[in-house]
Amino acid sequence: MIPVAILALALGHGHFIHEAAIELFTVCLLFPLLLGLGLLIEPPPVLAGVFSYFGDISYAVYALHVAVLTVMSYMISKLGLSMAEGGTLFIVFVVGAATIAVHAIDAPLRKEISRRLALRNSAIPVTL
């Protein structure tokens, strides 16, 4: 990992070096630290539902964030919003889109697939 980091920094020029250093810090240090903290710290019972909800929609957020960001970046530039306003709007839209996707598409499809698999498995003859 360290040789890759050194090579990336050595090949970089100007602004790229700064971006590469931030990305390396994020991937090599920050993300593992956040993952470790997540494994060690249990959310308070009052927030357990919120954490569970965000866990339920997390894959949809991952799957949709680029599409939402593409549309939102155009809207943000046209509306002349600040970075903070645009970022807040992006979070609202991506969480909303993920929630709709999970409740309108993912959950019903999983339920139907589970139902069909249960029917198919129930028709398998039992041999003794």
C-alpha positions as CSV (number, residue, x, y, z in Angstrom):
1,M,0.0,0.0,0.0
2,I,2.8,2.4,0.9
3,P,4.7,2.0,-2.4
4,V,1.4,2.7,-4.3
5,A,0.9,5.9,-2.2
6,I,4.5,7.0,-2.9
7,L,4.2,6.3,-6.6
8,A,0.9,8.2,-6.8
9,L,2.4,11.2,-5.1
10,A,5.6,11.0,-7.1
11,L,3.7,11.0,-10.4
12,G,1.4,13.8,-9.4
13,H,1.7,17.4,-10.5
14,G,0.6,20.4,-8.6
15,H,-3.1,20.2,-7.8
16,F,-3.1,16.4,-8.4
17,I,-0.7,15.8,-5.6
18,H,-3.1,17.6,-3.2
19,E,-6.1,15.6,-4.4
20,A,-4.1,12.3,-4.3
21,A,-2.9,13.0,-0.7
22,I,-6.5,13.7,0.4
23,E,-7.8,10.5,-1.3
24,L,-5.0,8.4,0.1
25,F,-5.7,9.8,3.6
26,T,-9.4,9.1,3.2
27,V,-9.1,5.6,1.8
28,C,-6.1,4.4,3.9
29,L,-6.8,6.1,7.3
30,L,-10.2,7.8,7.6
31,F,-12.5,5.0,6.2
32,P,-10.8,2.2,8.2
33,L,-11.0,4.4,11.3
34,L,-14.7,5.0,10.7
35,L,-15.4,1.3,10.1
36,G,-13.5,0.4,13.3
37,L,-15.5,3.0,15.3
38,G,-18.7,1.7,13.8
39,L,-17.8,-1.8,15.1
40,L,-17.0,-0.6,18.6
41,I,-19.7,2.0,19.2
42,E,-23.3,1.0,19.6
43,P,-25.8,3.9,18.9
44,P,-28.0,5.0,21.8
45,P,-31.4,3.2,21.9
46,V,-33.1,6.5,21.0
47,L,-31.2,6.7,17.7
48,A,-31.3,3.0,16.9
49,G,-34.3,3.4,14.6
50,V,-32.6,6.2,12.6
51,F,-29.4,4.2,12.2
52,S,-31.4,1.2,11.1
53,Y,-33.3,3.2,8.6
54,F,-30.1,4.7,7.1
55,G,-28.7,1.1,7.0
56,D,-31.8,-0.1,5.1
57,I,-31.4,2.6,2.4
58,S,-27.6,2.7,2.3
59,Y,-27.3,0.5,-0.8
60,A,-29.9,2.6,-2.7
61,V,-28.0,5.8,-1.7
62,Y,-24.8,4.2,-3.1
63,A,-26.6,3.1,-6.3
64,L,-28.4,6.4,-7.0
65,H,-26.0,9.1,-5.7
66,V,-24.2,9.6,-9.1
67,A,-27.4,10.0,-11.0
68,V,-28.9,12.3,-8.4
69,L,-25.6,14.3,-8.3
70,T,-25.6,14.7,-12.1
71,V,-29.1,16.1,-12.1
72,M,-28.5,18.2,-8.9
73,S,-25.3,19.7,-10.1
74,Y,-27.1,21.1,-13.1
75,M,-30.0,22.4,-10.9
76,I,-27.6,23.9,-8.4
77,S,-25.6,25.8,-11.0
78,K,-28.8,27.1,-12.6
79,L,-30.2,28.2,-9.3
80,G,-26.9,29.8,-8.2
81,L,-26.9,28.0,-4.8
82,S,-23.9,28.0,-2.5
83,M,-22.0,24.8,-1.8
84,A,-23.7,24.4,1.6
85,E,-27.2,24.9,0.1
86,G,-26.4,22.6,-2.8
87,G,-25.0,20.0,-0.5
88,T,-28.0,20.1,1.8
89,L,-30.3,19.8,-1.2
90,F,-28.3,16.9,-2.6
91,I,-28.6,15.0,0.7
92,V,-32.3,15.6,0.9
93,F,-32.8,14.5,-2.7
94,V,-30.6,11.4,-2.5
95,V,-32.1,10.2,0.7
96,G,-35.6,10.8,-0.8
97,A,-34.8,9.0,-4.0
98,A,-33.3,6.1,-2.0
99,T,-36.3,5.9,0.2
100,I,-38.7,5.8,-2.7
101,A,-36.5,3.2,-4.5
102,V,-36.4,0.9,-1.4
103,H,-40.1,1.2,-0.7
104,A,-41.5,1.2,-4.2
105,I,-39.0,-1.1,-6.0
106,D,-36.6,-3.1,-3.8
107,A,-38.9,-4.2,-1.0
108,P,-41.8,-5.3,-3.2
109,L,-39.4,-7.2,-5.6
110,R,-37.7,-9.0,-2.7
111,K,-41.0,-10.0,-1.3
112,E,-42.2,-11.3,-4.6
113,I,-38.9,-13.2,-5.2
114,S,-39.1,-14.7,-1.7
115,R,-42.8,-15.7,-2.3
116,R,-41.9,-17.4,-5.7
117,L,-38.9,-19.2,-4.2
118,A,-41.0,-20.5,-1.3
119,L,-43.6,-21.8,-3.7
120,R,-40.9,-23.4,-5.9
121,N,-39.2,-25.0,-2.9
122,S,-42.5,-26.3,-1.4
123,A,-43.1,-28.3,-4.6
124,I,-39.8,-30.2,-4.2
125,P,-40.6,-33.9,-3.4
126,V,-39.2,-35.1,-0.1
127,T,-37.1,-38.2,-0.3
128,L,-36.4,-40.4,2.7
